[in-house]
Amino acid sequence: MDHPTVIHAVDHAVFAPEKMGKATLFSSPRLLVGLNAFEPGQAHALHAHAGMDKVYHVLAGDGVFLLDGRELPMRAGDLLVAPDGVPHGVRNTSTSRLVVLAVLAPGAHGG
């Protein structure tokens, strides 16, 4: 994808029957922008990133944000910031698809 360009992110969601789908919209040493796409019942297990902050923005659907010991309801329009080292994840608890924009900084190759 050439940048800068206007992106309708949901159009790039990749769904898979066996596990959460992922799509990268932009990647640099400073920033990673991707989509996590969940069929009903799918989850991204609790995990943490060393040296990276993460923002989740719910684009479509609803479910729960997983945080260390807590589950917080989420729906389209909601945003969660998971700072460096904070355990986080997502679960689609609904009967429809869920699409979450994930922004990480620094990017996967940054430092």
Contacts in CASP RR format, 6 or more apart in sequence:
PFRMAT RR
TARGET T0000
AUTHOR 0000-0000-0000
METHOD contacts of the structure
MODEL  1
MDHPTVIHAVDHAVFAPEKMGKATLFSSPRLLVGLNAFEPGQAHALHAHA
GMDKVYHVLAGDGVFLLDGRELPMRAGDLLVAPDGVPHGVRNTSTSRLVV
LAVLAPGAHGG
1 7 0 8 1.000
1 25 0 8 1.000
1 26 0 8 1.000
3 26 0 8 1.000
7 25 0 8 1.000
9 25 0 8 1.000
9 35 0 8 1.000
9 59 0 8 1.000
9 99 0 8 1.000
9 101 0 8 1.000
10 35 0 8 1.000
10 59 0 8 1.000
10 60 0 8 1.000
10 99 0 8 1.000
12 23 0 8 1.000
12 25 0 8 1.000
12 35 0 8 1.000
13 21 0 8 1.000
13 23 0 8 1.000
13 35 0 8 1.000
13 37 0 8 1.000
13 97 0 8 1.000
13 99 0 8 1.000
14 21 0 8 1.000
14 22 0 8 1.000
14 23 0 8 1.000
14 35 0 8 1.000
14 37 0 8 1.000
15 21 0 8 1.000
15 37 0 8 1.000
15 38 0 8 1.000
15 39 0 8 1.000
15 97 0 8 1.000
16 37 0 8 1.000
16 39 0 8 1.000
17 39 0 8 1.000
19 42 0 8 1.000
20 36 0 8 1.000
20 37 0 8 1.000
20 38 0 8 1.000
20 42 0 8 1.000
20 43 0 8 1.000
20 44 0 8 1.000
20 90 0 8 1.000
21 35 0 8 1.000
21 36 0 8 1.000
21 37 0 8 1.000
21 38 0 8 1.000
22 34 0 8 1.000
22 35 0 8 1.000
22 36 0 8 1.000
22 37 0 8 1.000
23 34 0 8 1.000
23 35 0 8 1.000
23 37 0 8 1.000
24 32 0 8 1.000
24 33 0 8 1.000
24 34 0 8 1.000
25 33 0 8 1.000
25 34 0 8 1.000
25 35 0 8 1.000
26 32 0 8 1.000
26 33 0 8 1.000
26 34 0 8 1.000
27 33 0 8 1.000
27 107 0 8 1.000
27 108 0 8 1.000
27 109 0 8 1.000
28 107 0 8 1.000
28 109 0 8 1.000
29 106 0 8 1.000
29 107 0 8 1.000
29 109 0 8 1.000
29 110 0 8 1.000
29 111 0 8 1.000
30 105 0 8 1.000
30 106 0 8 1.000
30 107 0 8 1.000
30 110 0 8 1.000
31 103 0 8 1.000
31 104 0 8 1.000
31 105 0 8 1.000
31 106 0 8 1.000
31 107 0 8 1.000
32 102 0 8 1.000
32 103 0 8 1.000
32 104 0 8 1.000
32 105 0 8 1.000
32 107 0 8 1.000
32 108 0 8 1.000
33 101 0 8 1.000
33 102 0 8 1.000
33 103 0 8 1.000
34 101 0 8 1.000
34 102 0 8 1.000
34 103 0 8 1.000
35 59 0 8 1.000
35 99 0 8 1.000
35 100 0 8 1.000
35 101 0 8 1.000
35 102 0 8 1.000
36 44 0 8 1.000
36 90 0 8 1.000
36 99 0 8 1.000
36 100 0 8 1.000
36 102 0 8 1.000
37 97 0 8 1.000
37 98 0 8 1.000
37 99 0 8 1.000
37 100 0 8 1.000
38 44 0 8 1.000
38 90 0 8 1.000
38 91 0 8 1.000
38 92 0 8 1.000
38 97 0 8 1.000
38 98 0 8 1.000
38 99 0 8 1.000
38 100 0 8 1.000
39 92 0 8 1.000
39 97 0 8 1.000
40 92 0 8 1.000
40 94 0 8 1.000
40 95 0 8 1.000
40 96 0 8 1.000
40 97 0 8 1.000
41 91 0 8 1.000
41 92 0 8 1.000
41 93 0 8 1.000
42 91 0 8 1.000
42 92 0 8 1.000
42 98 0 8 1.000
43 66 0 8 1.000
43 89 0 8 1.000
43 90 0 8 1.000
43 91 0 8 1.000
43 92 0 8 1.000
44 89 0 8 1.000
44 90 0 8 1.000
44 91 0 8 1.000
45 66 0 8 1.000
45 89 0 8 1.000
46 66 0 8 1.000
46 68 0 8 1.000
46 87 0 8 1.000
46 88 0 8 1.000
46 89 0 8 1.000
47 87 0 8 1.000
47 88 0 8 1.000
47 89 0 8 1.000
48 82 0 8 1.000
48 85 0 8 1.000
48 86 0 8 1.000
48 87 0 8 1.000
48 88 0 8 1.000
49 82 0 8 1.000
49 84 0 8 1.000
49 85 0 8 1.000
49 104 0 8 1.000
50 84 0 8 1.000
50 85 0 8 1.000
51 84 0 8 1.000
51 85 0 8 1.000
51 106 0 8 1.000
51 111 0 8 1.000
52 84 0 8 1.000
52 104 0 8 1.000
52 105 0 8 1.000
52 106 0 8 1.000
52 107 0 8 1.000
53 81 0 8 1.000
53 82 0 8 1.000
53 83 0 8 1.000
53 84 0 8 1.000
53 104 0 8 1.000
53 105 0 8 1.000
54 81 0 8 1.000
54 82 0 8 1.000
54 88 0 8 1.000
54 102 0 8 1.000
54 103 0 8 1.000
54 104 0 8 1.000
55 79 0 8 1.000
55 80 0 8 1.000
55 81 0 8 1.000
55 82 0 8 1.000
55 101 0 8 1.000
55 102 0 8 1.000
55 103 0 8 1.000
55 104 0 8 1.000
56 65 0 8 1.000
56 74 0 8 1.000
56 79 0 8 1.000
56 80 0 8 1.000
56 82 0 8 1.000
56 88 0 8 1.000
56 90 0 8 1.000
56 100 0 8 1.000
56 101 0 8 1.000
56 102 0 8 1.000
57 77 0 8 1.000
57 78 0 8 1.000
57 79 0 8 1.000
57 100 0 8 1.000
57 101 0 8 1.000
57 103 0 8 1.000
58 74 0 8 1.000
58 75 0 8 1.000
58 76 0 8 1.000
58 77 0 8 1.000
58 78 0 8 1.000
58 79 0 8 1.000
58 98 0 8 1.000
58 99 0 8 1.000
58 100 0 8 1.000
58 101 0 8 1.000
59 76 0 8 1.000
59 77 0 8 1.000
59 99 0 8 1.000
59 100 0 8 1.000
59 101 0 8 1.000
60 76 0 8 1.000
60 97 0 8 1.000
60 98 0 8 1.000
60 99 0 8 1.000
61 75 0 8 1.000
61 76 0 8 1.000
61 92 0 8 1.000
61 94 0 8 1.000
61 96 0 8 1.000
61 97 0 8 1.000
61 98 0 8 1.000
61 99 0 8 1.000
62 73 0 8 1.000
62 74 0 8 1.000
62 75 0 8 1.000
62 76 0 8 1.000
62 93 0 8 1.000
62 94 0 8 1.000
62 98 0 8 1.000
63 73 0 8 1.000
63 74 0 8 1.000
63 75 0 8 1.000
63 90 0 8 1.000
63 91 0 8 1.000
63 92 0 8 1.000
63 93 0 8 1.000
63 94 0 8 1.000
63 98 0 8 1.000
64 71 0 8 1.000
64 72 0 8 1.000
64 73 0 8 1.000
64 74 0 8 1.000
64 90 0 8 1.000
64 91 0 8 1.000
64 93 0 8 1.000
65 71 0 8 1.000
65 72 0 8 1.000
65 73 0 8 1.000
65 74 0 8 1.000
65 80 0 8 1.000
65 88 0 8 1.000
65 89 0 8 1.000
65 90 0 8 1.000
66 87 0 8 1.000
66 88 0 8 1.000
66 89 0 8 1.000
66 90 0 8 1.000
66 91 0 8 1.000
67 82 0 8 1.000
67 86 0 8 1.000
67 87 0 8 1.000
67 88 0 8 1.000
67 89 0 8 1.000
68 86 0 8 1.000
68 87 0 8 1.000
68 88 0 8 1.000
71 91 0 8 1.000
72 80 0 8 1.000
74 80 0 8 1.000
74 90 0 8 1.000
80 88 0 8 1.000
82 88 0 8 1.000
82 89 0 8 1.000
90 98 0 8 1.000
90 100 0 8 1.000
92 98 0 8 1.000
END
